[in-house]
Amino acid sequence: MQTITTTLDKSKSYFSLHGAVAQLTQCYAPEVLVCGGSGTGKTRGILFWLTILAQSYNGIKIILARKTLADLAKSTLVTLEEQVLGAGHPAIGDLQRVGRTKPYRFVNGSEMLPMGYENRDSFKSVQCDLLYVNEATEISEEDFEYSA
């Protein structure tokens, strides 16, 4: 597993990939752990990168996971909707997504599938191209191996 560390550049007022997330876009390791302090942009940057991939490659499936689906919905999905996709994005549609856990479907057939490890059997029935575990320190190695 490759580990990449991030830091925040507060001199930038616009969003751009930098630090660990910029390195991540050039990484081809099968498993990567992105480390960094709170508020350094790891989640937002990774979601931005995953959105670029979803919009660039037709029909890919990306699992967005966290220890519980409820925690994913309250944090990661809010960041995805408010800071990455933005209001009116076709993947969000007309529905308010906060607290909802249905797939994000892109016009090219790509999907982002929210999942929680509290129901890890649900990982068995899903084939995906990428798995993103937000707050990976919350899950056990056994959980990760089960989903990978």
Beta strands, then each sheet from edge to edge (+ up, - down):
strand 1: 2-6
strand 2: 32-36
strand 3: 61-66
strand 4: 104-105
strand 5: 111-116
strand 6: 130-133
sheet 1: 1+ 2+
sheet 2: 4+ 5- 3- 6-
end
